[in-house]
């Protein structure tokens, strides 16, 4: 069994009826957040989604979020090919959700 290091996992997909927003949890939160201690807090992305649940605001999370990326890490390192690939994948997901009025990102 391999050990996972780094921050919390990105949120799982969710598609609630009547979603008012679409949440794209960034990979940066998982890469640079403190390692989880088993308490299950889940970091800022999970805290935000819990807050939305408490406020009765349905928020969608895309399928396959764990392999999507806004492209910033690629672009900042000069990896233009990787940046274009990640941007295209992410834009495909964002276009699918264009009927949801608000796109949120941590």
BALUM-908478 format. One record per residue (C-alpha): y, x, z; residue number from 0. Coordinates in steps of 0.25 Angstrom, whole numbers. Example, Ala and Ser with C-alpha at 12.3 -4.5 7.8 and 13.67 -1.06 7.14 Angstrom:
2
<<-18; 49; 31>; 0>;
<<-4; 55; 29>; 1>;
This chain:
106
<<0; 0; 0>; 0>;
<<14; 5; -4>; 1>;
<<25; 5; 6>; 2>;
<<38; -2; 1>; 3>;
<<51; 5; 5>; 4>;
<<65; 1; 4>; 5>;
<<72; -12; 7>; 6>;
<<66; -26; 6>; 7>;
<<60; -32; -6>; 8>;
<<69; -40; -15>; 9>;
<<68; -55; -14>; 10>;
<<57; -63; -20>; 11>;
<<59; -72; -31>; 12>;
<<64; -86; -28>; 13>;
<<68; -98; -36>; 14>;
<<73; -109; -28>; 15>;
<<77; -123; -34>; 16>;
<<92; -124; -35>; 17>;
<<94; -109; -33>; 18>;
<<109; -107; -32>; 19>;
<<109; -92; -34>; 20>;
<<100; -81; -39>; 21>;
<<98; -68; -31>; 22>;
<<95; -55; -37>; 23>;
<<91; -45; -25>; 24>;
<<95; -31; -29>; 25>;
<<85; -20; -28>; 26>;
<<95; -11; -21>; 27>;
<<93; -20; -8>; 28>;
<<78; -16; -9>; 29>;
<<80; -1; -12>; 30>;
<<91; 2; -2>; 31>;
<<89; -8; 9>; 32>;
<<83; -4; 22>; 33>;
<<68; -4; 23>; 34>;
<<63; -17; 28>; 35>;
<<57; -16; 42>; 36>;
<<47; -28; 41>; 37>;
<<57; -38; 47>; 38>;
<<58; -45; 34>; 39>;
<<73; -45; 33>; 40>;
<<73; -42; 18>; 41>;
<<86; -36; 16>; 42>;
<<99; -42; 10>; 43>;
<<93; -50; -1>; 44>;
<<83; -57; 8>; 45>;
<<94; -60; 18>; 46>;
<<103; -66; 7>; 47>;
<<91; -75; 2>; 48>;
<<89; -79; 16>; 49>;
<<103; -83; 18>; 50>;
<<103; -91; 5>; 51>;
<<91; -98; 10>; 52>;
<<98; -102; 24>; 53>;
<<110; -107; 16>; 54>;
<<101; -115; 7>; 55>;
<<105; -108; -6>; 56>;
<<94; -106; -15>; 57>;
<<93; -93; -22>; 58>;
<<84; -88; -33>; 59>;
<<78; -74; -33>; 60>;
<<73; -69; -47>; 61>;
<<58; -66; -50>; 62>;
<<55; -51; -51>; 63>;
<<67; -47; -43>; 64>;
<<60; -35; -38>; 65>;
<<60; -29; -52>; 66>;
<<74; -32; -56>; 67>;
<<86; -24; -54>; 68>;
<<101; -25; -56>; 69>;
<<101; -12; -63>; 70>;
<<111; -5; -54>; 71>;
<<101; 6; -49>; 72>;
<<98; 9; -64>; 73>;
<<112; 9; -69>; 74>;
<<117; 18; -57>; 75>;
<<107; 29; -60>; 76>;
<<110; 29; -75>; 77>;
<<96; 23; -79>; 78>;
<<102; 14; -90>; 79>;
<<88; 10; -96>; 80>;
<<83; 5; -82>; 81>;
<<96; -2; -80>; 82>;
<<95; -10; -93>; 83>;
<<81; -14; -90>; 84>;
<<84; -19; -76>; 85>;
<<97; -26; -81>; 86>;
<<89; -33; -92>; 87>;
<<78; -38; -82>; 88>;
<<88; -42; -72>; 89>;
<<97; -50; -82>; 90>;
<<84; -57; -87>; 91>;
<<82; -63; -73>; 92>;
<<97; -66; -71>; 93>;
<<98; -73; -84>; 94>;
<<86; -82; -80>; 95>;
<<94; -86; -67>; 96>;
<<107; -89; -74>; 97>;
<<106; -103; -70>; 98>;
<<108; -99; -56>; 99>;
<<123; -98; -54>; 100>;
<<124; -86; -44>; 101>;
<<117; -73; -45>; 102>;
<<117; -65; -32>; 103>;
<<113; -50; -30>; 104>;
<<112; -42; -17>; 105>;
